Amino acid sequence: QVQLVESGGGLVQSGGSLRLSCIASGLNLNTWSVTWFRQAPGKVRGGILCIGSTGLSTYYIDSVQGRFTISRDINKNTVYLQMSDLKPEDTAVYYCATGGLYNCPGLYDPLSYDYWGQGTQVTVSS
């Protein structure tokens, strides 16, 4: 059974940092690209950042460039989202997902992702 589990969310003040983790079981995350999504209340779930199987990253929104980075720990079968200089507009539920692609798609389609985590809440206070 394939399962993705996110962790690391919480409440942080504006300007603070958090590191989210996405741990996989039942599949080898290291061979697939993994995308982090987020969904704020009343908004559509959107892609943020992706890491390909080779380690190359792709940003899907400009507002997190220079603040968010993505990485993976091969030994732990885990992908991380390091977030710094957090802003209130980053408040959302964050999800990791994978869809069996080796490389990050130039344009993501949430419907093409086969596996999703349950999400972790990130709240940034002003």
N, C-alpha and C positions, 0 to 999 in steps of 0.2 A: 504494500500500500504506500503510495507516494504521499508525502506530507511536507509542507513548508510551514515553518513556524517563525514568526517575527517576534522580536523582543527588543527592549531598550528604549521604548517610548516613555514619555512622562511629561511633567510640567517643568518648564524652564523659563527663565526670564529672557527678555529680548537681549540679544547679544551673546547668549549662552551657546553651549554645544551639547550635542547628543550623538551617540553612535548606535545605530540600529543594526541588528543582526538578523539574518535570514538563514536558518538552519534547515537542511534538507534530510529527509530519510526516505529510503526507497528509490532514490535515483542519485546519480552522480552529477551534482551541480557543476562540477569542474569542466564538463564537456559541453555544457550548454550555456547560452547567454542568459542572463538574469536581469530583469528590469524592476526597478522600484517605481511604484505608482503612489499617488496620494489622492485622497478625496476629502475635500472640505465640505462642511454642511451646506446642502443645497446646490452643490456643484458636481459636475461630472468628474468621474475618476480619470486622471490624466497621468501620462508617463513623465517621469522626472529624468532618470538616468539609467543607463544600461551598461553592463559589462559583458564583453564577448568572451568566448572560450579562450581566446589568446590573451586576454587581459585588457584589450582596448576598450575604452569607455566612449559612450555616446550620450550627449546631453540632449534632452528633448525640450527643455525650457531654459531660456536665457537667465531667468531670475536667480537660479541657483549656481550658475557658473562662478567659480571663485570662492564659493562657500561650501558646496557639497562635493564629496568625492566618493567613489565606489571602489571597492576592492574585494578580493576573495582570499580565503585561507584554504588552500587545497587540502591540507591535512585534516581540517575540521569540517570540510564540505559546507562551508559557510560563506555567505556574501555579506559585506558590511556596507552601510551607508553612513559615512561620517558627515555630520552636519555642524557647521559652525556659523557664528554670527547670525543666529536664528532671529527671525522677525515674526511679528504676530500673524502676518499673512502666510507663514509656513504652517500654521495650525491646521491639522488634518489627521485623518487616519492614513497610515502609511502601509502599503502592501508590497510584498515581493511576488514576482511571478516569473514563470518560465514556460516556454512553448516549444522546446525542442529545436530551436535554431542555434547554430554555432555562432553566428555573428549577429550583432545587434541590427535590427532593421532600421533603415533610414526613417521610415514612417511606421510607427507602431499601430497595431490594431488590437485592442484589448480582447476582442473575440478570438484572436488566434493563440492566446495563451491558455495552455491546458491545465496548468497547476498554479494555484494561488494560496497564499497564506491567509490567516484569519484577520490580519491587520493589527497594528499597534498605534495607539493614540499618541500624538504629539501635540502639546498645547504650549504656545509661547505667549507669555504675558508681557504686556507693555510696561 
